[in-house]
Amino acid sequence: MTKRIKKSEQYAQKIFNGMIRRSGETMYRHALNVRRRLEDIGVQDEDVLIAALLHDINKFSDENIHNEIKKLFGQKVSDLLKTHQKFHDTDIKIKSPSNVNRDYIIQTYVNMAEDPNVLLILLADKTENSRTIYALGKESRKKASEKALYVYAPICRLVGLFGFSMELEKNGFMILFPSEYFKIKKFIKDKSVLTKNMLENIRELIYEYLEKNDIKPRISYRIKTEYSIFEKSLRYKKEGKLKADYANLYDIAAMRVL
């Protein structure tokens, strides 16, 4: 950890001292988690990491704090925070989630991002927030879940943040459709051992075949997410083919060969 990062942590602890979020988590812990999410995806720019840690500073209207941040951490951190505030304050409303024009909303958000680093901070924050949606009031919880599922998850997928996207989908889906989420979760659990064994056998066969032909492949596989399976189930349901226990859904895994 560099001296500058350590200094930003000490400053954040001082500024957020005693502040508690609705979930019971401290404001500082949340801020630290947002920064760590960026570190986990390979962000090394100290200005971006410091801005991520201090992103909630925008809740303060005291101009002295903003001037202090500029003095302590530089112009770029100050600019990132100001742009983040402008971006954060822009609210694209979803009138009908089932008919939302995802492409339009995604493109609008991406176009608004003057600096891609600000979009990264915003998406890391939204993903972290999705963990504690349950602590919001009923209407706020519904609105936050819809945005997690229908706005932020698709944006994350578009810019290659697949881990963020899957987490947003899971947390939003679990709040909006709890019955379906837990049914599918059980369905995956019941099928996972058999499916993983089958995929491993297929992987070995493909690898052996390609190796004989002097090809060194990289083969990976995964069980699809609860929300991905739910989306597929909707197509079956529309055609009147879906069983109540999802037993006739077979496309629940994916394999990649490179």
C-alpha positions in Angstrom: 0.0 0.0 0.0 1.4 3.4 -1.0 1.6 6.3 1.4 -0.9 8.2 -0.7 -3.5 5.3 -0.5 -2.9 5.0 3.2 -3.3 8.8 3.6 -6.7 8.6 1.8 -7.8 5.8 4.1 -7.0 7.8 7.1 -8.8 10.8 5.7 -11.9 8.7 4.8 -12.0 7.3 8.3 -12.0 10.8 9.7 -14.7 12.2 7.3 -17.0 9.2 7.6 -16.5 8.7 11.3 -19.7 7.7 13.1 -21.7 7.5 9.8 -23.8 4.3 9.5 -25.8 3.1 6.5 -29.3 1.6 6.7 -27.8 -1.9 6.5 -25.9 -1.2 9.7 -22.6 -1.1 7.8 -20.3 1.9 8.4 -19.9 4.4 5.6 -16.2 3.8 5.7 -16.5 0.0 5.2 -18.8 0.6 2.2 -16.3 3.1 0.7 -13.4 0.6 1.2 -15.4 -2.2 -0.4 -16.0 0.0 -3.5 -12.3 0.7 -3.8 -11.4 -3.0 -3.4 -13.8 -3.9 -6.1 -11.8 -1.8 -8.5 -8.6 -3.3 -7.3 -10.0 -6.7 -7.8 -10.6 -6.0 -11.5 -7.1 -4.7 -12.0 -7.5 -0.9 -11.6 -4.1 0.5 -10.4 -4.5 4.2 -11.0 -4.2 5.8 -7.5 -6.3 8.8 -8.4 -9.2 6.5 -9.5 -8.8 4.3 -6.3 -8.7 7.3 -4.0 -11.8 8.8 -5.8 -13.6 5.4 -5.4 -12.8 5.5 -1.6 -14.0 9.1 -1.3 -17.0 8.9 -3.7 -19.6 9.4 -0.9 -17.9 12.7 0.0 -20.4 14.1 -2.5 -23.1 13.7 0.2 -21.4 16.7 1.9 -22.3 20.2 0.7 -19.4 21.7 2.5 -17.2 23.3 -0.2 -14.3 23.3 2.3 -14.1 19.5 2.2 -13.9 19.5 -1.6 -11.2 22.1 -1.5 -9.4 20.1 1.1 -9.5 17.0 -1.1 -8.1 18.9 -4.0 -5.2 20.2 -1.8 -4.5 16.7 -0.3 -5.0 14.5 -3.3 -4.8 16.7 -6.4 -6.8 18.1 -9.2 -7.6 14.7 -10.9 -9.2 13.2 -7.8 -11.2 16.4 -7.3 -12.4 16.3 -11.0 -13.3 12.6 -10.8 -15.5 13.3 -7.7 -17.2 16.2 -9.3 -17.9 14.3 -12.5 -19.1 11.3 -10.4 -21.5 13.6 -8.6 -23.0 15.0 -11.8 -23.3 11.4 -13.2 -24.8 10.1 -10.0 -27.4 12.9 -9.9 -28.7 12.0 -13.3 -31.7 9.7 -12.8 -33.1 7.7 -15.7 -36.5 6.6 -14.7 -37.9 3.2 -15.5 -41.7 3.4 -16.1 -42.2 -0.2 -17.1 -39.3 -2.7 -16.4 -40.9 -5.4 -18.5 -40.8 -3.1 -21.6 -37.7 -1.1 -20.8 -35.6 -0.1 -23.8 -32.3 -1.4 -22.4 -30.3 -0.4 -25.4 -31.4 3.2 -25.1 -30.8 3.4 -21.4 -27.4 1.7 -21.6 -26.3 4.0 -24.4 -27.5 7.1 -22.5 -25.4 6.1 -19.5 -22.4 5.4 -21.5 -22.6 8.6 -23.4 -22.9 10.6 -20.2 -19.6 9.2 -18.9 -17.1 11.9 -19.7 -14.4 9.8 -18.1 -14.6 6.0 -18.3 -13.0 5.9 -14.8 -16.1 7.6 -13.4 -18.3 5.0 -14.9 -16.1 2.3 -13.3 -16.5 4.0 -9.9 -20.3 4.3 -10.4 -20.7 0.6 -11.4 -18.5 -0.6 -8.5 -20.7 1.5 -6.1 -24.0 0.2 -7.6 -22.8 -3.4 -7.4 -21.7 -2.9 -3.8 -25.0 -1.2 -3.0 -26.9 -4.2 -4.5 -25.7 -6.4 -1.6 -27.8 -4.4 0.9 -30.9 -3.5 -1.1 -32.9 -5.5 1.4 -32.3 -2.7 4.0 -34.3 -0.2 2.0 -38.0 0.6 2.3 -40.4 -1.3 0.2 -40.7 1.2 -2.7 -37.0 2.1 -2.7 -36.1 -1.6 -2.6 -38.2 -2.3 -5.6 -36.8 0.7 -7.6 -33.2 -0.2 -6.7 -33.7 -3.8 -7.6 -35.2 -2.9 -11.0 -32.2 -0.6 -11.8 -29.7 -3.3 -10.7 -31.4 -5.8 -12.9 -32.5 -3.8 -15.9 -29.9 -0.9 -16.1 -26.6 -1.5 -14.3 -26.2 -5.2 -15.0 -26.6 -4.8 -18.8 -24.1 -1.8 -18.7 -21.6 -3.9 -16.8 -22.0 -6.7 -19.3 -21.5 -4.2 -22.2 -18.2 -2.9 -20.8 -16.9 -6.4 -19.8 -17.5 -6.3 -16.1 -19.1 -9.7 -16.0 -18.5 -10.3 -12.3 -20.3 -7.1 -11.5 -23.1 -7.9 -13.9 -23.8 -11.4 -12.4 -23.9 -10.0 -8.9 -26.3 -7.2 -9.9 -28.5 -9.7 -11.6 -28.5 -12.1 -8.7 -29.3 -9.4 -6.1 -31.9 -7.7 -8.1 -33.6 -10.9 -9.2 -33.6 -12.2 -5.6 -35.5 -9.1 -4.4 -38.0 -8.8 -7.3 -38.7 -12.5 -7.9 -37.9 -14.3 -4.6 -40.0 -17.4 -5.2 -38.5 -18.0 -8.7 -35.0 -17.2 -7.4 -35.1 -19.9 -4.7 -36.8 -22.4 -6.9 -34.1 -22.1 -9.5 -31.4 -22.0 -6.9 -32.7 -25.4 -5.6 -33.0 -26.7 -9.2 -29.3 -25.7 -9.9 -28.2 -27.4 -6.6 -30.0 -30.6 -7.5 -28.5 -30.7 -11.0 -25.0 -29.3 -10.3 -23.1 -32.4 -9.4 -24.4 -34.4 -12.4 -23.9 -31.5 -14.7 -20.4 -30.7 -13.6 -19.4 -34.4 -13.9 -20.8 -34.5 -17.4 -19.0 -31.2 -18.4 -15.7 -32.5 -16.9 -16.0 -35.7 -19.0 -16.7 -33.7 -22.1 -13.8 -31.3 -21.4 -11.4 -34.3 -21.1 -12.6 -35.8 -24.4 -12.3 -32.5 -26.3 -8.9 -31.8 -24.8 -7.6 -35.3 -25.6 -8.9 -35.1 -29.2 -7.4 -31.6 -29.8 -4.1 -32.5 -28.2 -3.7 -35.4 -30.6 -4.0 -32.9 -33.4 -1.3 -30.7 -31.9 -3.7 -28.1 -30.5 -3.4 -27.0 -26.9 -6.9 -25.7 -26.0 -8.1 -23.7 -23.1 -11.4 -25.2 -22.0 -13.7 -23.7 -19.3 -17.2 -24.4 -18.3 -19.8 -23.0 -15.9 -23.3 -23.5 -14.6 -25.5 -20.6 -15.8 -26.8 -18.1 -13.3 -30.2 -18.1 -11.7 -31.3 -15.1 -13.7 -30.0 -16.5 -17.0 -32.0 -19.7 -16.4 -35.1 -17.6 -15.4 -34.9 -15.6 -18.7 -34.8 -18.9 -20.6 -37.7 -20.3 -18.5 -39.8 -17.3 -19.6 -39.5 -18.4 -23.2 -40.6 -21.9 -22.2 -43.5 -20.5 -20.2 -44.6 -18.4 -23.1 -44.8 -21.5 -25.3 -46.6 -23.5 -22.5 -43.7 -25.9 -22.1 -42.4 -25.0 -18.6 -42.8 -27.5 -15.8 -43.3 -26.1 -12.3 -40.0 -27.5 -11.0 -38.0 -26.4 -14.1 -37.2 -30.1 -14.7 -37.5 -29.8 -18.5 -34.9 -27.0 -18.7 -31.7 -28.6 -20.0 -29.7 -25.7 -21.2 -28.2 -24.7 -17.8 -24.5 -24.9 -18.6 -22.0 -23.4 -21.0 -18.6 -24.5 -22.2 -15.9 -22.4 -23.9 -13.1 -23.8 -26.0 -10.2 -21.5 -27.1 
